[in-house]
Amino acid sequence: MMLSNQNKKEIAKAVEDELEKVMSAYGYEIVQTLIVEIEPDKHVKWAMNDISAAARLRVAASEKAEAEKLLHIKRAEGSQYFDTVKEIGAASKSSAIFIPHGPGAVRNVAAQIRDGLLQASHQ
């Protein structure tokens, strides 16, 4: 288990404070504690790895569920769109006009209507 320098300093300070409390009763003064490396028991390592793995699995499951939810929504939207188009097309006297939608679509529709009116007036 690799510790950052900040973690080592925090652990060293905590050890120093605790030793100072105990050893001052015997006339000792703790000047400095040095933490080189900490090696936890193998069971502690396994437990920490299990906790990390479980957390990653939870995140992965959540992301997968969100992706599946979006997929179901998009399928339902597509199905609804095609069902509507089918119903309109099946009507014998349908006067529906399909207009594209999007940022530049309104300008294109207006130009098509204007061109159609100009062509009709020339005939």
Secondary structure as the mmCIF struct_conf table of DSSP 4:
data_model
#
loop_
_struct_conf.conf_type_id
_struct_conf.id
_struct_conf.beg_label_comp_id
_struct_conf.beg_label_asym_id
_struct_conf.beg_label_seq_id
_struct_conf.end_label_comp_id
_struct_conf.end_label_asym_id
_struct_conf.end_label_seq_id
HELX_RH_AL_P HELX_RH_AL_P1 ASN A 5 MET A 23
HELX_RH_3T_P HELX_RH_3T_P1 SER A 24 TYR A 26
TURN_TY1_P TURN_TY1_P1 GLY A 27 GLY A 27
HELX_RH_AL_P HELX_RH_AL_P2 LYS A 42 ALA A 90
TURN_TY1_P TURN_TY1_P2 SER A 92 LYS A 93
BEND BEND1 GLY A 102 GLY A 102
TURN_TY1_P TURN_TY1_P3 PRO A 103 GLY A 104
HELX_RH_AL_P HELX_RH_AL_P3 ALA A 105 HIS A 122
#
